[in-house]
């Protein structure tokens, strides 16, 4: 298919077809993050999920827009403002 990408999926290997922003919300649970904790860097997340840093940056911007993460600034790590699926009071 023109412009499409081919990806080799080996037997026994499963792919997660959810949007990256949805998969990033699991980082809160798997890393046992709470409000005020430092969120992993874009570089670490890119390696973890096997995607490029600009792709991670777009997904992190979505989580920022949802109010889950603090704003990104150069030299300052993102922090957790709220947990997904819960309202903070």
C-alpha positions in Angstrom: 0.0 0.0 0.0 1.5 3.4 -0.9 3.0 5.3 2.0 2.3 2.4 4.4 4.8 0.8 6.6 5.5 -2.9 7.0 6.2 -4.3 10.4 7.4 -7.8 11.2 5.3 -9.4 13.9 6.9 -12.6 15.2 4.9 -15.6 16.4 3.9 -15.1 20.1 4.5 -11.4 19.8 1.5 -9.1 20.5 1.0 -5.5 19.4 -0.9 -2.9 21.4 -3.1 -1.0 18.9 -4.3 1.7 21.3 -3.2 5.3 20.8 0.1 6.2 22.4 -1.5 8.7 24.8 -3.7 5.9 26.1 -0.7 3.6 26.5 1.2 6.3 28.4 -1.6 6.5 31.0 -0.5 3.0 32.1 2.9 4.4 33.1 1.1 6.0 36.1 0.0 2.6 37.3 3.0 0.5 36.3 5.6 2.9 37.8 3.3 3.5 40.8 3.3 7.3 40.4 1.4 9.6 42.6 0.6 13.3 42.5 3.8 15.3 42.7 6.1 12.6 41.4 8.4 13.1 38.4 7.2 11.6 35.2 9.7 9.7 33.0 11.6 11.7 30.4 10.6 11.7 26.7 13.9 9.9 25.9 13.2 7.1 28.4 9.6 6.7 27.2 10.7 6.7 23.5 13.0 3.8 24.3 10.4 2.0 26.4 7.7 2.2 23.7 9.9 1.9 20.6 8.8 5.2 19.0 10.6 8.5 18.3 10.8 11.4 20.7 8.6 13.7 18.7 5.9 11.1 18.7 6.2 10.8 22.5 6.2 14.6 22.8 2.8 14.8 21.0 1.3 12.2 23.3 2.7 14.0 26.4 1.1 17.2 25.1 -2.3 15.4 25.1 -1.8 14.3 28.7 -0.8 17.8 29.6 -4.0 19.2 27.9 -6.0 16.6 30.0 -4.4 18.1 33.2 -2.5 14.9 34.1 1.0 16.3 33.7 2.7 19.7 34.3 3.9 21.8 31.5 7.1 20.9 29.8 10.0 23.4 30.2 13.6 23.0 29.2 15.7 21.5 32.0 12.6 20.9 34.2 11.0 17.4 34.4 7.3 16.9 34.0 5.4 16.2 37.2 2.2 14.3 37.8 -0.7 16.7 38.5 -3.5 14.2 38.6 -4.0 10.5 38.2 -6.0 9.2 35.2 -9.5 8.2 35.9 -9.6 10.0 39.2 -10.6 13.5 40.2 -8.3 15.3 42.5 -9.9 17.6 45.1 
